C-alpha cells in the first residue's frame, strides 16, 4: 500500500486524509507548521486593522493563500457589515480563491499557473498605475508580487494576518515516519525548508514529492528530488486526481 505523508497544519488535513484513505492510501500526518493569528496588540495587527478599516479605498485585494483568504474574511466580518463596493478580489489559485466564493464574493485567479507570476499575468492587474492594492498574507514571504505591482505604478500595502510557527520533530520520530519511504505532500516552499533542516538526507528517504506549484517543483528538482508531482491545484480533488494518474 502506498504511504502518503501529509504535512498540512492541524485542523486543515482531516478532509484530505479521509479522502486519501478512502482511495486506498495509507496516510501519516506530521504538521510542519502551526498557523497562529498575529498577536492582538502587535504592530502587524495594528497595521492590518488600519488597512482593513480603509478597505473601501483599495481597488484590489489579493489573498496569497487559503489561510490568508480565511483570515482576511474573518477580519472583514469584524469590521464591515457588508463588503465594500468596487473592490476586485483575487486568490493565487483555486484553493485560495474558494473561501471568497464561499463567502459570496466574485473573485478571480489564474487559469493555470498558481503563484505570484501567474497572478501577475492576469489582464486586470496589468494597468494598475495609481491604484491601491492590498495583499493579505502571513508575516514574511516572497516580495515578487508587491515589487512587480509597484513597478507598474500601484500603491501596494500588506495586511499580515497570521504567523507560521515551524514544528520540530526528533530524529527518532523522523526515522519511524520515513521508514516506509512515503510520498511527501507539502503545501509550500517553506514547508520543504522546514523538513530539510530536520532531515538533511530527505531526498533519499522518500518515494517522491507532491508540491503545490511548478515554481517550487523546479527548485526541488534542482536539489535532486525525483519524481516531483504538481497537481492542477492545491484543492483536495486535484491532489487525488494527480495521485490517481501518476501512482
N, C-alpha and C positions, 0 to 999 in steps of 0.2 A: 504494500500500500504506500502510495506517495505521501510524504510528510510535508506540510506547509508550515513554516514558522511565521506567524503573524505578529507584527510589532506595533500595531496601532495603539494609541493611548487607552487606558482603562475607560470602559463605557462606550468606546467607538468601534469595537471589533466584534461585538456579540453577533450582530446580524450576518456579517461576512463569515465568521467561523461556523455558524449554524448552516449557512448555505454551502460552504465547502464540505462540511461533514456530510450533508445530505447528498452531495455529488460524489461521495466516496473517498474523500481525502482524510488523512489523519492530521489534526491541527495541534500546534503548540502556540501558546500566547506568551510573549515576552515584551511588554510595552517598553519602548526605548526612551520615551519621554512622557512627562506629565504636562498637561495644559492647564495653566493657572491664570485666572484673571489678574490684571495688574493691580497692585495694592491701591486701595481706595484713595489714599492721600499722597500717592506718588506723583512725580512730575508727569509721567506718562498718562496717568488718569486725569490730571488737571488739563493737559493739552487735549486729550481725547474728548473730555467733557465740553470744552470750549468749542471744539470743531463740530461736535455733534449738535450743539445748540445753534451753530451757524450753518447747519446742513442745507438750508434753503439758498445759501449763497453759492453753492457749488453746482456746476453743470454736470459733473460726472463723479460717480462713486464706484470704486473698484475694490472687490474683495479678493485677496490673493490666495485664499484657501477656504475650505469649508469651515474650518474653525473661525477664520476671520469673518465669514459671512454670518455664521450663527451668533458670534459675539456682537457684531455690529448691529444685527437686527434686535438683539436684546437691549442694546443702548437706544436704538431707535424707538422701541416700545416705551422706554422710560421717559424720553424727552419729547416725543412727538405723538400726539393723539392720532394723527393721520400723517402718512409720509408726505414730505413737501413735494409740491408740483415742480415740474421742469427739470428733475434730476434723471440722468441716464445711469442705469445700474449695470454693473459688469461683474462676471466671475472669470477667473483664469481658465476654467474648464467646466464641464457639466457638473462635477461634484461640488464646486464652489458656487455655481450658479443656481443649483437646485434649491437651496434654502430661500433664495429670493422668490423663485416660482412658488414654493410652498407658502410663502408669506403673502402672495398675491401681487407681487411686483413683476413687471415686464423687465427682463434682464437679458443681456447679450453675453456671448462668449465665443471664442474662436471655433471655427468649424472642424479643425483638425489638431493643430499644434497647441497643446495646453500648457503654455508657460508665458513668461513676460514677452518673449519675442512674438508668439502667436497673437497675444493681445494687442501688441503694438502694430500689428498688421491690419487690424480692423479699420474699415473706412471711416468710422465715426471718430476715431482718435488720430486721424492724420492732420486735420486743420484745427488745432486747438489753441492757437495764439490768443493770449489774454483771457483764456477760460480757466476756471478754477476746478481742480481735480483733487478729490480726497481718496487716499488709499487706506483701506482697512487692512491691518496686518498684525502679526505678533511683533514683539520687541526685536529689532535687528532684522537682518535678511539682506537679500540682493538689492542693489540700487539701480539696476538696469532700467526698470520701468520708469521710476521717477526721473532719472537722469535724461532719458530719451524724451520724455514728455516735456521736461523743462527746456530741452534743446529745441523743441517745436514751439516754444513760446508760452507754454501753460504755466500757471501758478499751482504747484503741487504741494500738498500737505499730507502728513501721516496722522492716522489715529491708531496708535499702537495699543491694542486692547487686551493682549494676553502675553504670557511668557511661556517658553518651553523649558522645562527642567529635565535634564538628562537623568536617566535611571542607570544605576550601577549594579552589575551582577558579578558574582565571584567567578574565578577561573573554573572551579568545580561545577558551578551551575552551567557555564557555557559548555564544558566537556560533556555533560549529560544532555543538554539541549541539542548540541550539534552532532551527537554520536551517530545518528542515523543519516547524516548528510541531507538535511532538509532543503527544500526550496525556500528562499528567504524573500518575504514580501515586505517591501519598505514603502513609506509614504513620502519621503523627501530625501534630498541630498544630505541634509543634516542628520537624518537617521542613519545613513550609511557611515557618516563620520563618527557618530557615537559608537556604533558597534565595532568599527575598525579600531578605535582606540582601545577597546576592551579585548578584541580578538584580532591581533595583528596578522594572523595566518588565515583570515576568514575565507579568502578566495579558494583555498584548498580544502575547506571543510564544509562546503555547501554544494548542492547539486546545481544551483543556478540562482539568479536574481530575478525578481519581478519588481519593476520600477515604474514610477508614475509619469515620466516624461522622457522623450528621446534625448533631451539635453543631458539629463542625469545619466541615462544609459550610455551615452557616448563617453562620459567621464569614467564610468565603471569599466567599460571595455578597455579603455586606455590603461587602466590599472591591472588588467589581466583577467577580469571576470568573464566567464563564458560557460554556458549561454546566459544572455540577458534578454528578458521578455519585457515588452512595453504594451500593456493593454490599451484599448482605444481611449479609455479614460479611467479615472480613479474610482468610478462607481462600482459597486459590488457586482452588478450584472456583467460589466465589461471585464472585470477581473476573472470571473468564472468562464466567460466565453474564451478569453485568451488562454487560460489553462486547458480548457477542453480541446482547443485547436492545436496546442503545442505539445502537451504531455501525452 
